[in-house]
Amino acid sequence: MDNKKDLRCLSLSYTQTDAQTSALRLVLTLFPDWEHAEGPVEFIRFKDGITNTLLKAIKRRPGYTEEQIDQESVLLRAYGKGTDVLIDRERETASHLLLAKSNLAPPLLARFQNGLIYRYIRGQVCTAEDLTQEQIWRGVARRLAEWHALLPIGSAENESATAGVDGAATLLTPSSTKCLPSQETINAITPGKVHPNVWTVMQKWILALPTADDAEKERQATLQKELEQTVEDLANVPNLGNDGLIFSHCDLLSGNVIVHPRSPNKPSGAIETVSFIDYEYATPAPAAFDLANHFSEWGGFECKYDNLPNRSTRHAFITEYIATYAKHAKLPTGTDLSSYSRRLSTEVDLYRGVPGLYWGVWALIQATISQIDFDYASYAEVRLQEYWDWRGEVDGSRRRDGREIPLRERRWAQE
């Protein structure tokens, strides 16, 4: 299935209040034979994410091995309430179809009113600690390079509708009547570049922040100023891809990395094969952003900065990445890959604070709209502080004020 018009759409919803019944109704509508064939339908709830509900639907047929059961199992992902203000669901669907066409995502089977159903990928979901293991991070480097080298940045964007952007109501507070601004206003942050991109996504989020009182208005104005400064500093730095942009995952946390089952003859310590899931934030972005964002996720939701990769590990990761990128992008024979690696390592260092701004603004919005039991407000402050700490190093204000180097910046600078 290559485009959205061929994708099956189910006029049903998943509801938290009636989770089992609504989930069963969805999978039986998609697979009517599951209802009468031998064996129960079971659901396993995954709890790794903090935005959506993710269920694995299993048809436990008598006599089937676990591998055979997994081969026909599916994942049902229901969107978190209010997340349309953060995520373009049309673009997400187009991205998933594009990835599946390139064998970089499981087949997308259906959409329903508040989610997607797609094939299950066998394997082990990573933890943040797993990402620090060399055989896994080298596998991540290879897979991410494949994404960046093979996927055209225009295809998913051309198919994507602008639902929830061009004036559609997405209210962040019960008392607010503010709608999101036009796409033209959002795109103005990066004139001349492919839209949407990671910068226009951040622009959309900042413009969607609540402004019910003076403090909120001041916060929005401050973040807008910082975004504009960051775009001026970084958006035109030479990078891989088309005009410095490649098709990026933009949410490569541990729970979105799946380690494939090992074959019996695979030697111990060999580089693992991995796949990525959850493409709701996928959009054109600098490769350096996608890499810096992934490195940030080595600390997990707890932001354990001591777990972040040091300079030598980052460079080894990027060297592995560039070797795979060169193969898939068909760089000319004789290309100086070590020069590519050194340059990209420098660019990733430049971008190290941007994920803090990205996820900090995201968490401010989630703190207003989400019903998930997670302290988004505190998480926003932690992530935004990462940005401020980076900015303090970039503009020299930390040195001028005689302040101590923050832990995250200290870890990033370690050899």
JOFEN-V298053 format. One record per residue. N is the residue number from 1. OMEGA is omega in whole degrees, -180 to 180 (* if undefined). Layout:
# JOFEN-V298053
N_OMEGA ; N_OMEGA
This chain:
# JOFEN-V298053
1_-171 ; 2_-179 ; 3_-171 ; 4_-176 ; 5_178 ; 6_-176 ; 7_-179 ; 8_179 ; 9_-178 ; 10_-179 ; 11_-178 ; 12_179 ; 13_169 ; 14_179 ; 15_179 ; 16_-177 ; 17_180 ; 18_-168 ; 19_-175 ; 20_-177 ; 21_-177 ; 22_178 ; 23_179 ; 24_179 ; 25_180 ; 26_-176 ; 27_178 ; 28_174 ; 29_179 ; 30_-179 ; 31_-176 ; 32_-180 ; 33_179 ; 34_-174 ; 35_-172 ; 36_178 ; 37_-179 ; 38_176 ; 39_-178 ; 40_169 ; 41_-178 ; 42_178 ; 43_174 ; 44_-179 ; 45_175 ; 46_-174 ; 47_-175 ; 48_-176 ; 49_178 ; 50_-180 ; 51_-172 ; 52_170 ; 53_-178 ; 54_-180 ; 55_171 ; 56_179 ; 57_-174 ; 58_168 ; 59_-174 ; 60_-178 ; 61_180 ; 62_176 ; 63_180 ; 64_172 ; 65_177 ; 66_179 ; 67_179 ; 68_178 ; 69_-179 ; 70_-178 ; 71_178 ; 72_177 ; 73_180 ; 74_173 ; 75_176 ; 76_-179 ; 77_179 ; 78_-176 ; 79_173 ; 80_-178 ; 81_175 ; 82_-174 ; 83_176 ; 84_177 ; 85_-180 ; 86_-167 ; 87_173 ; 88_-175 ; 89_176 ; 90_179 ; 91_178 ; 92_180 ; 93_179 ; 94_179 ; 95_-180 ; 96_179 ; 97_178 ; 98_180 ; 99_180 ; 100_179 ; 101_180 ; 102_-179 ; 103_178 ; 104_177 ; 105_177 ; 106_179 ; 107_175 ; 108_-172 ; 109_-176 ; 110_167 ; 111_167 ; 112_-167 ; 113_179 ; 114_177 ; 115_-177 ; 116_172 ; 117_-180 ; 118_-177 ; 119_178 ; 120_173 ; 121_177 ; 122_177 ; 123_-177 ; 124_175 ; 125_-179 ; 126_165 ; 127_177 ; 128_179 ; 129_178 ; 130_-177 ; 131_-178 ; 132_-180 ; 133_-171 ; 134_-177 ; 135_177 ; 136_-177 ; 137_174 ; 138_175 ; 139_176 ; 140_179 ; 141_-179 ; 142_-178 ; 143_-180 ; 144_176 ; 145_178 ; 146_175 ; 147_-172 ; 148_-177 ; 149_-169 ; 150_-169 ; 151_177 ; 152_-175 ; 153_-177 ; 154_-169 ; 155_-178 ; 156_-177 ; 157_-179 ; 158_-180 ; 159_-172 ; 160_173 ; 161_-179 ; 162_179 ; 163_180 ; 164_-178 ; 165_-172 ; 166_173 ; 167_179 ; 168_-174 ; 169_173 ; 170_-172 ; 171_-178 ; 172_177 ; 173_-179 ; 174_-176 ; 175_-175 ; 176_173 ; 177_-177 ; 178_174 ; 179_177 ; 180_180 ; 181_-178 ; 182_177 ; 183_179 ; 184_178 ; 185_180 ; 186_-176 ; 187_-176 ; 188_180 ; 189_179 ; 190_-180 ; 191_177 ; 192_179 ; 193_175 ; 194_178 ; 195_-5 ; 196_173 ; 197_-174 ; 198_180 ; 199_179 ; 200_175 ; 201_179 ; 202_178 ; 203_178 ; 204_-179 ; 205_-179 ; 206_179 ; 207_180 ; 208_-180 ; 209_178 ; 210_180 ; 211_-175 ; 212_180 ; 213_-176 ; 214_-180 ; 215_179 ; 216_178 ; 217_179 ; 218_178 ; 219_179 ; 220_180 ; 221_179 ; 222_-179 ; 223_177 ; 224_179 ; 225_-180 ; 226_177 ; 227_-179 ; 228_179 ; 229_-179 ; 230_176 ; 231_179 ; 232_-178 ; 233_-165 ; 234_-169 ; 235_-178 ; 236_173 ; 237_-180 ; 238_-176 ; 239_176 ; 240_171 ; 241_-176 ; 242_-178 ; 243_177 ; 244_-179 ; 245_173 ; 246_178 ; 247_-172 ; 248_176 ; 249_175 ; 250_178 ; 251_-172 ; 252_174 ; 253_-173 ; 254_-177 ; 255_178 ; 256_177 ; 257_-180 ; 258_177 ; 259_-178 ; 260_175 ; 261_179 ; 262_172 ; 263_-175 ; 264_-176 ; 265_-180 ; 266_-176 ; 267_177 ; 268_179 ; 269_179 ; 270_-180 ; 271_-178 ; 272_170 ; 273_-177 ; 274_170 ; 275_177 ; 276_176 ; 277_176 ; 278_-172 ; 279_-173 ; 280_179 ; 281_-178 ; 282_-179 ; 283_174 ; 284_180 ; 285_172 ; 286_177 ; 287_-179 ; 288_177 ; 289_-178 ; 290_179 ; 291_179 ; 292_179 ; 293_178 ; 294_179 ; 295_177 ; 296_-177 ; 297_175 ; 298_178 ; 299_179 ; 300_179 ; 301_179 ; 302_179 ; 303_177 ; 304_-171 ; 305_178 ; 306_180 ; 307_-179 ; 308_-180 ; 309_176 ; 310_-174 ; 311_-177 ; 312_178 ; 313_177 ; 314_-179 ; 315_178 ; 316_176 ; 317_-177 ; 318_176 ; 319_176 ; 320_179 ; 321_-176 ; 322_179 ; 323_178 ; 324_178 ; 325_-178 ; 326_-179 ; 327_-175 ; 328_178 ; 329_179 ; 330_174 ; 331_-176 ; 332_175 ; 333_-179 ; 334_177 ; 335_180 ; 336_-177 ; 337_178 ; 338_177 ; 339_176 ; 340_-177 ; 341_-180 ; 342_-178 ; 343_-179 ; 344_176 ; 345_178 ; 346_-180 ; 347_178 ; 348_176 ; 349_179 ; 350_-175 ; 351_-169 ; 352_-179 ; 353_-174 ; 354_177 ; 355_177 ; 356_176 ; 357_-178 ; 358_-176 ; 359_175 ; 360_178 ; 361_178 ; 362_-177 ; 363_175 ; 364_178 ; 365_179 ; 366_180 ; 367_-180 ; 368_-169 ; 369_-169 ; 370_174 ; 371_180 ; 372_-177 ; 373_179 ; 374_-177 ; 375_-178 ; 376_-177 ; 377_178 ; 378_178 ; 379_178 ; 380_-178 ; 381_179 ; 382_-177 ; 383_178 ; 384_177 ; 385_175 ; 386_178 ; 387_-178 ; 388_178 ; 389_177 ; 390_-180 ; 391_178 ; 392_175 ; 393_-177 ; 394_-177 ; 395_177 ; 396_-175 ; 397_179 ; 398_179 ; 399_-178 ; 400_-179 ; 401_179 ; 402_-179 ; 403_178 ; 404_177 ; 405_180 ; 406_-176 ; 407_-178 ; 408_179 ; 409_179 ; 410_179 ; 411_-178 ; 412_-177 ; 413_-178 ; 414_179 ; 415_*
